Amino acid sequence: MARIQILELPEGSGDDRPPFVLVIDQCVPQRVALGIDVPFRDYWQDIAQQIGARGAIVTPETVDIPANELTLTHVQEAADGNIVRLRVEPDLDGFADKVMAEVAKTQAEMADSLRRDRL
């Protein structure tokens, strides 16, 4: 399943908001019919333009952007005056499987509901 990520770019002096690039990885290559009179439109570039991105990078490979990793750090002074640092890193193993299971469950419930409505 394709992943969508944001890659922030360095800000320029005239930027209203930080510039960014839309990164879509693990994406199945797009098929294009050649030889027809309809002009080719890259929908990923269209989406990037609509949301204000400078462009889109689309690849079937996996791209890990370190800046998108979430790490929480909490610093607290203990009662004895020592500094205590806690670092929390997310464990997202199996997250995609859980989401897909919920999607499948919801689709099955919707199909059952539609079947009941037809009767």
C-alpha positions, 0 to 999 in steps of 0.5 A: 500500500502506498505511503504519503509523507511530507519532506520539508524544504529549507525556507526562502526569504519570501516564503509565507509557509515552509515549502515541502514536497509530497513523497509517495513511496511503495506505490504501484507504477502508473499505467499510461495508454499511449497513442490516444488523443487524451493528454497524459495527466500525472494525478500525483503532481496535480494533488501536490499542486492543489495542496501547495507542494513544490512537487511530488516524488513517486517511487515503488521503493521505500523512502524513510524520511528521518524528520518524519519519525516521532520521538518524544522526550520528557525532562524532569527534575527528580526530588533529589535534584537529578535530571530524569530524561524519558524518551518514548519511541512509537512501536508501530509494528502491526499497525497497518495490519490492524487498520486493514482488519478494521477496514475489512470489518467495516466493508463486511458490515456495510455489505451486510447492511446493503444486503438487508436493505435490498430484502 
